[in-house]
Structures are given as C-alpha cells and as structure tokens.
Amino acid sequence: MEASPEAPPDLSSREWGFLFFDEGGMRRHRSFYSPGELADYVRSMVPRHVYHSAAYYGRPAAPTMKEKAWQGADLIFDLDADHLRNAPRSYGEMLSQVKAETQKLLGFLMADFGFSEKLISIVFSGGRGYHIHVRDPRVLSLGGDERREIVDYLTGRGLDVNRLSYRVRLSGDVGSDNVRALRCPPENSPGWGGRFNSAIVKFAEEIREMDEKSALDRLTKIKGIGEVRAVEFYNRIKRDLVLDDIRSGNLDSLKNLQGIWRYVIDHYLAAQFVEVLGGETDEPVTADVRRLIRCPGSLHGGSGLRVTSLSLRDMEDFDPLYDAVVFGDEPLPLQMLRPFKTEMKGQRYDLAEGPEELSACVAIFLMARGVAVARAR
C-alpha cells in the first residue's frame, strides 16, 4: 500500500503535530518545506495520528506561540457524531446523520456567507465526522470572537424570531389606520429571513395535503390551539393562492395564532440550525485560531480509516464505511477483549469476547478502537 499525506496550501507556513503508538503526548512544533519531506517523515516515523495547523505562521517550528508569529488561519469546523443529540447506536447511521449536518453547514457557508466552493475543503475525519476548511482570504485574519459570531449565526443563537415578522399599517382604500397586516421576508430573501419563510411554507404545505380530520387532529395537539382556532387556521390555509401569499411575505393567514408560530419555530425553523455548542459542531475548534486538525491522506489511528478529502459532488454518494476503507479482506486472527457491534463494507458484526478471525479492514478497525488485540494463528 503506497499513500502519502496531502500537503495543505502554504505547507511551509504550517505547524505539524504527531501522536505515536508508544508515546502519550503529542510531538509538535514541526515544519516541512515540501510534500516529499513530509511524506518521508511519516513513512519513517509511522505516527498514529497526523495533524497540521489551521494557522499560518512566520516561524511554524518555533517552540512557543509568540515566537511562531501568527499570520492568519483557515476557518475550520469539526462535525463529530459524538456530539449528536439523540444519536443512533449504529456507527453507519451516526455517520449518515453527521453527514447530513455537514451538508447543511455547507449550504449555509455558500448561500449565506457567499464562500466559493473552490475555497472550501471537505474532509472525512477518518473517525466519526467531517472537517470543513474555509480558505477564503476574507476569513484568514478573523480572531476567535469573530469566528464565534459565525458559529452563533449558524446555530441561530441570539436569533430574535420576533423580528422576522412584522406588522405594517394598511392605508388608502384597502384599510384604515387601526388595521395592520402581518408580513415577513419573502421566500427568496437571504439569510434567516428566507429560511423563516420556507419553514412556514413547509408547515402549511403539510397541513394542506392532509384530509380535514387528520389536519385538525394535528393542529389541536399544538399548545395554545384549541378546536376553534384549529378550524380557523385550516380554513385559511386551504384557500387558493395562500401559499403564494406566504412565499411573497404575506402572513395574514397566520394572524392571531401564536401557538402556530411557536410550533413552526420549534419544529421547522430550529431544524435548520447547525448545532455547535453541545451539538453537531465543536465550537472551540472553530474559535481556536491555533488549532491543529487532521491531515487528509493520513490514517486515523483510532479507526484505521483514511482521512479523506472530498469535493461537494463526491460527498453526495460518499460512504466512509466503503470509500475510506484502506485495508483489504484477507483474514486476520484476533482476540476480542469485550463484546462489540460494528459494521464495515455492508456487513454487520455482533462480536462476543474471545477469539475471532475477520477481514483485515474489520480487524484493524477493532484493534484501533481498543476492543481487540492481534493473536497468533
């Protein structure tokens, strides 16, 4: 097997760090001037984990941060299945769920922030998630506080949903001074305004597609919506052109229905948040302008899977339990230290404590996870 770590842009400005099989701490404050020098080091030293800095330094090998002379840093995001709320037990399902969160994040970065796909690097971490690197020149000089503000935007933290809808005074022949219409940003508006509109449209579409009994049953289960208001809302939402009105920002069909508002916000708008603190993304990683991050092309020492670079198109069909598997199917004997369930390349394994003989890719994964050790044939 011949493979090399992928050198990041501006290789000579990056700090490198390595964890080894026989050492507890990280060896860091290393730098390399060429991809060949990096590859030679990795092949000769065989580290368990390979990391490089998100930051660019004037002297990356200097022993202190002050001496390194920080010059900027990529904007990075670490999405890990360990942080998923109500995460499924299956490894494959967890990876699928965190992939969906990563795709959601990518949508924000391109649609809301305007980052070019060409300046975004997507990496499967080799473990339980994905890393996103944004290398747009506009973000390189941002400090930790500014990066936290980006995190706040992605999570909806501090978002005042009451400001996403507003009342306007009707005038002229169609109204009077004491009549106010309810409005919100149109569906194609940028940022959270457009997302708010889309959340309302999605809820309205679901209610419109139900028969009357099912719709009323669902509506009356919403806190603050009794039978009378449920019927009122259902009749409003079934009118012709009401969806067109909502998409244009006209919310008169939802006036005086606070329970509906709260439900849409909690169940539809909140589903668009990219959770960070205690959620699907690790906020300290994003805010840390001196962070080390896994090097693509290396192996993850806790799984034996490849840390894999992906394009946006690649990610759609990417399955890490096939596409990041490096080792083959030749059988290897091992001793299971405890019962363990996992899956690899379409097969599920429910393993008991004791001797086993499994495909190399599975055996190495189990040994890397610390639930098995090699044994003699």
C-alpha positions as CSV (number, residue, x, y, z in Angstrom):
1,M,0.0,0.0,0.0
2,E,1.5,3.4,-1.1
3,A,-0.1,6.6,0.1
4,S,1.0,10.0,1.3
5,P,-0.5,12.7,3.4
6,E,-1.9,15.6,1.4
7,A,0.0,18.8,2.0
8,P,-2.2,21.8,2.7
9,P,-1.8,25.1,0.9
10,D,1.2,27.1,2.1
11,L,2.8,23.9,3.6
12,S,5.9,25.7,4.8
13,S,3.8,28.0,7.0
14,R,2.1,25.3,8.9
15,E,2.9,23.7,12.2
16,W,2.7,19.9,12.4
17,G,1.9,17.6,15.3
18,F,2.1,13.8,15.7
19,L,0.8,11.2,18.1
20,F,2.7,7.9,18.2
21,F,1.7,4.4,19.3
22,D,4.3,4.2,22.1
23,E,4.1,7.8,23.4
24,G,1.4,9.6,25.4
25,G,2.0,13.2,24.4
26,M,2.0,15.0,21.1
27,R,5.2,15.8,19.2
28,R,4.5,19.2,17.7
29,H,6.4,22.4,16.6
30,R,7.5,20.6,13.4
31,S,7.5,22.2,9.9
32,F,8.2,20.9,6.4
33,Y,9.2,22.7,3.3
34,S,8.0,20.2,0.7
35,P,5.4,17.4,0.3
36,G,8.3,14.9,-0.2
37,E,9.9,15.9,3.2
38,L,6.5,15.4,4.9
39,A,5.9,12.1,3.3
40,D,9.4,10.8,4.2
41,Y,8.9,11.8,7.8
42,V,5.5,10.0,8.0
43,R,6.9,6.8,6.4
44,S,9.9,6.7,8.6
45,M,8.2,7.5,11.9
46,V,4.8,5.8,11.3
47,P,2.8,8.1,13.6
48,R,-0.7,7.0,14.8
49,H,-2.2,10.4,14.1
50,V,-1.1,13.3,11.8
51,Y,-2.1,16.9,12.3
52,H,-1.3,20.3,10.8
53,S,-2.3,23.8,12.0
54,A,-5.2,25.7,10.6
55,A,-3.0,28.7,11.2
56,Y,-0.2,30.1,9.0
57,Y,3.0,31.1,10.8
58,G,6.1,33.1,10.0
59,R,8.2,30.5,12.1
60,P,6.0,27.4,12.5
61,A,8.7,25.3,14.1
62,A,9.3,27.8,16.9
63,P,8.7,26.4,20.4
64,T,6.2,29.0,21.7
65,M,3.1,30.5,20.1
66,K,4.5,34.0,20.5
67,E,7.7,33.1,18.6
68,K,5.7,31.4,15.8
69,A,4.4,34.8,14.6
70,W,0.8,34.0,13.7
71,Q,-0.2,35.3,10.3
72,G,-3.8,34.1,9.9
73,A,-5.8,30.9,10.0
74,D,-8.3,29.0,7.9
75,L,-11.9,28.9,9.2
76,I,-12.5,25.4,10.3
77,F,-15.5,23.3,11.5
78,D,-15.3,20.0,13.2
79,L,-18.6,18.0,13.0
80,D,-18.5,14.8,15.0
81,A,-21.1,12.1,15.7
82,D,-20.0,12.1,19.3
83,H,-21.8,15.4,19.7
84,L,-25.1,14.4,18.1
85,R,-28.2,14.7,20.2
86,N,-30.2,11.5,20.4
87,A,-27.5,9.9,18.2
88,P,-28.4,6.5,16.8
89,R,-26.4,3.5,18.1
90,S,-25.4,2.2,14.7
91,Y,-22.0,3.5,13.5
92,G,-23.3,3.8,10.0
93,E,-26.4,5.7,11.0
94,M,-24.3,8.1,13.1
95,L,-22.1,8.7,10.1
96,S,-25.1,9.3,7.9
97,Q,-26.6,11.7,10.3
98,V,-23.5,13.8,10.8
99,K,-23.0,13.8,7.0
100,A,-26.5,15.4,6.7
101,E,-25.4,18.1,9.3
102,T,-22.2,18.7,7.3
103,Q,-24.2,19.2,4.1
104,K,-26.5,21.7,6.0
105,L,-23.4,23.6,7.1
106,L,-22.0,23.7,3.6
107,G,-25.3,25.2,2.4
108,F,-25.0,28.0,4.9
109,L,-21.4,28.7,4.0
110,M,-22.1,29.1,0.3
111,A,-25.6,30.6,0.3
112,D,-25.5,32.9,3.4
113,F,-21.8,33.8,3.5
114,G,-21.0,33.6,-0.2
115,F,-17.9,31.4,0.1
116,S,-16.9,29.9,-3.2
117,E,-16.9,26.1,-3.4
118,K,-13.3,26.4,-4.7
119,L,-12.2,27.9,-1.3
120,I,-13.9,25.2,0.8
121,S,-12.2,21.9,1.6
122,I,-14.3,19.0,2.9
123,V,-12.6,16.1,4.7
124,F,-13.9,12.9,6.3
125,S,-12.1,12.8,9.6
126,G,-11.4,9.1,9.5
127,G,-13.4,8.7,12.7
128,R,-16.9,9.8,13.3
129,G,-17.4,13.0,11.3
130,Y,-16.2,15.7,8.9
131,H,-13.9,18.7,8.9
132,I,-14.6,21.8,6.8
133,H,-11.8,24.2,6.0
134,V,-12.7,27.6,4.5
135,R,-9.7,29.3,2.9
136,D,-11.3,32.5,1.7
137,P,-8.8,35.4,2.2
138,R,-11.6,37.3,4.0
139,V,-11.6,35.0,6.9
140,L,-7.9,34.4,7.5
141,S,-7.4,37.3,9.8
142,L,-10.5,36.8,11.9
143,G,-10.0,36.4,15.6
144,G,-11.7,34.0,18.0
145,D,-14.6,36.3,18.8
146,E,-15.4,36.9,15.2
147,R,-15.4,33.2,14.5
148,R,-17.7,32.7,17.4
149,E,-20.1,35.1,15.8
150,I,-20.2,32.9,12.7
151,V,-20.9,30.0,14.9
152,D,-23.8,32.0,16.6
153,Y,-25.3,32.7,13.2
154,L,-25.1,29.0,12.1
155,T,-26.8,27.9,15.3
156,G,-29.4,30.6,15.4
157,R,-28.0,31.6,18.8
158,G,-29.4,35.1,19.6
159,L,-31.8,35.0,16.6
160,D,-34.8,37.1,17.5
161,V,-37.6,35.4,15.6
162,N,-40.0,38.1,16.6
163,R,-38.0,40.4,14.3
164,L,-38.5,38.1,11.3
165,S,-42.2,39.0,11.2
166,Y,-43.6,42.5,11.5
167,R,-46.9,44.4,11.2
168,V,-47.4,47.1,8.6
169,R,-50.2,49.7,8.6
170,L,-52.7,49.4,5.8
171,S,-53.6,52.7,4.2
172,G,-55.8,54.0,1.4
173,D,-58.9,52.3,0.2
174,V,-57.9,48.9,1.4
175,G,-57.6,49.6,5.1
176,S,-57.6,52.1,7.9
177,D,-55.2,53.4,10.5
178,N,-56.1,50.8,13.0
179,V,-55.6,47.8,10.7
180,R,-52.2,46.2,10.5
181,A,-51.1,43.4,8.1
182,L,-48.6,40.7,9.1
183,R,-45.6,40.4,6.9
184,C,-42.2,38.6,6.8
185,P,-39.3,38.5,4.3
186,P,-40.2,36.7,1.0
187,E,-39.1,33.1,0.4
188,N,-36.1,34.1,-1.7
189,S,-34.7,36.5,0.9
190,P,-31.1,35.9,2.0
191,G,-30.3,34.6,5.5
192,W,-32.6,33.6,8.2
193,G,-35.5,35.7,6.8
194,G,-35.8,33.4,3.8
195,R,-35.4,30.3,5.9
196,F,-38.2,31.5,8.2
197,N,-40.5,31.9,5.2
198,S,-39.5,28.4,4.0
199,A,-40.3,26.9,7.4
200,I,-43.8,28.4,7.3
201,V,-44.4,27.2,3.7
202,K,-43.3,23.7,4.6
203,F,-45.7,23.5,7.6
204,A,-48.6,25.0,5.5
205,E,-48.0,22.5,2.7
206,E,-48.1,19.6,5.1
207,I,-51.4,20.7,6.6
208,R,-52.9,21.4,3.1
209,E,-52.0,17.8,2.0
210,M,-53.9,16.2,4.9
211,D,-57.6,15.4,5.0
212,E,-59.5,17.7,7.3
213,K,-59.8,15.2,10.2
214,S,-56.0,14.5,10.2
215,A,-55.2,18.1,9.9
216,L,-57.4,19.1,12.8
217,D,-56.1,16.3,14.9
218,R,-52.6,17.5,14.4
219,L,-53.4,21.2,14.9
220,T,-55.3,20.7,18.2
221,K,-52.2,18.9,19.6
222,I,-50.3,22.2,19.3
223,K,-50.2,24.0,22.6
224,G,-52.5,27.0,22.6
225,I,-54.5,25.8,19.6
226,G,-58.0,24.6,20.5
227,E,-60.6,23.2,18.2
228,V,-62.0,26.7,17.2
229,R,-58.6,28.1,16.2
230,A,-57.6,24.8,14.5
231,V,-60.7,25.0,12.2
232,E,-60.0,28.7,11.6
233,F,-56.4,28.1,10.6
234,Y,-57.3,25.1,8.5
235,N,-59.9,27.1,6.5
236,R,-57.4,29.9,6.0
237,I,-54.6,27.7,4.8
238,K,-56.8,25.8,2.3
239,R,-57.7,28.9,0.4
240,D,-56.4,29.3,-3.2
241,L,-53.2,31.2,-3.6
242,V,-52.4,31.2,0.2
243,L,-49.0,29.6,-0.4
244,D,-48.2,32.2,-3.0
245,D,-49.1,34.9,-0.5
246,I,-46.9,33.3,2.2
247,R,-44.0,33.0,-0.2
248,S,-44.3,36.7,-1.1
249,G,-44.2,37.6,2.6
250,N,-47.9,38.0,3.3
251,L,-48.7,36.2,6.6
252,D,-52.3,37.4,7.2
253,S,-53.5,33.8,7.2
254,L,-51.5,33.2,10.4
255,K,-52.5,36.3,12.3
256,N,-53.6,35.9,16.0
257,L,-52.3,32.2,16.1
258,Q,-49.4,32.4,18.5
259,G,-49.4,28.7,19.1
260,I,-48.8,28.0,15.4
261,W,-45.9,30.5,15.4
262,R,-44.2,28.8,18.3
263,Y,-44.7,25.3,16.8
264,V,-43.3,26.4,13.4
265,I,-40.3,28.0,15.1
266,D,-39.6,25.0,17.4
267,H,-40.1,22.2,14.8
268,Y,-39.3,23.7,11.4
269,L,-37.0,26.7,11.8
270,A,-35.0,25.1,14.6
271,A,-34.4,22.1,12.3
272,Q,-32.3,24.3,10.1
273,F,-29.9,25.3,12.9
274,V,-26.4,23.8,12.7
275,E,-25.9,23.0,16.4
276,V,-22.4,23.8,17.7
277,L,-22.1,24.0,21.4
278,G,-23.2,20.6,22.7
279,G,-24.5,19.8,19.2
280,E,-23.2,18.6,15.9
281,T,-20.2,21.0,15.6
282,D,-17.4,21.7,18.1
283,E,-17.4,25.4,18.8
284,P,-13.9,25.5,20.4
285,V,-12.4,24.1,17.2
286,T,-13.9,26.9,15.1
287,A,-12.9,29.7,17.6
288,D,-9.4,28.4,18.1
289,V,-7.1,30.2,15.6
290,R,-4.1,28.0,16.6
291,R,-5.9,24.6,16.3
292,L,-4.3,21.5,14.9
293,I,-6.6,19.5,12.5
294,R,-6.2,16.0,11.0
295,C,-4.2,15.8,7.8
296,P,-6.1,14.4,4.7
297,G,-4.5,11.3,3.3
298,S,-3.3,10.1,6.6
299,L,-4.8,7.2,8.6
300,H,-6.9,7.8,11.7
301,G,-5.2,5.9,14.4
302,G,-8.5,5.2,16.2
303,S,-10.2,3.5,13.3
304,G,-7.7,2.6,10.5
305,L,-9.8,4.6,8.1
306,R,-8.4,7.1,5.7
307,V,-8.8,10.8,6.4
308,T,-10.4,11.5,3.1
309,S,-10.6,14.8,1.0
310,L,-13.9,15.2,-0.8
311,S,-15.5,17.5,-3.3
312,L,-19.0,18.7,-2.9
313,R,-20.0,16.3,-5.7
314,D,-18.1,13.4,-4.1
315,M,-19.8,13.9,-0.8
316,E,-23.3,13.2,-2.1
317,D,-22.5,9.5,-2.6
318,F,-19.6,9.1,-0.2
319,D,-19.9,6.2,2.3
320,P,-17.0,6.2,4.7
321,L,-17.5,2.5,5.5
322,Y,-16.7,1.7,1.9
323,D,-14.9,4.7,0.5
324,A,-12.5,5.4,3.4
325,V,-11.6,1.7,3.9
326,V,-7.9,1.2,3.2
327,F,-7.1,-2.4,4.3
328,G,-8.3,-5.5,2.4
329,D,-10.3,-8.6,3.1
330,E,-7.5,-11.1,3.9
331,P,-8.4,-12.8,7.2
332,L,-6.6,-11.8,10.4
333,P,-6.8,-13.6,13.8
334,L,-7.6,-11.5,16.8
335,Q,-8.8,-11.7,20.3
336,M,-11.9,-9.7,21.2
337,L,-11.5,-8.1,24.6
338,R,-15.2,-7.4,25.1
339,P,-18.4,-7.7,23.1
340,F,-18.7,-5.2,20.3
341,K,-21.0,-4.3,17.4
342,T,-19.9,-2.6,14.3
343,E,-20.3,-2.6,10.5
344,M,-18.0,-2.3,7.5
345,K,-18.5,-2.6,3.8
346,G,-22.1,-3.5,4.0
347,Q,-21.7,-6.2,6.7
348,R,-22.8,-6.0,10.3
349,Y,-20.8,-7.7,13.1
350,D,-22.1,-8.6,16.5
351,L,-18.9,-9.9,18.2
352,A,-18.5,-11.7,21.5
353,E,-15.5,-11.7,23.8
354,G,-13.0,-14.4,22.6
355,P,-11.0,-15.5,19.5
356,E,-12.1,-14.3,16.0
357,E,-10.8,-14.3,12.5
358,L,-12.0,-11.4,10.5
359,S,-11.2,-9.4,7.3
360,A,-8.2,-7.2,7.8
361,C,-10.2,-4.0,7.4
362,V,-12.5,-5.0,10.2
363,A,-9.8,-6.5,12.4
364,I,-7.6,-3.4,12.2
365,F,-10.7,-1.2,12.9
366,L,-11.4,-3.2,16.1
367,M,-7.8,-3.1,17.2
368,A,-7.6,0.6,16.6
369,R,-10.7,1.1,18.7
370,G,-9.1,-0.8,21.5
371,V,-11.6,-3.6,21.7
372,A,-9.4,-6.4,20.3
373,V,-5.7,-7.4,20.1
374,A,-3.9,-9.4,17.5
375,R,-3.3,-13.1,18.2
376,A,-1.1,-15.8,16.6
377,R,-2.6,-18.2,14.1
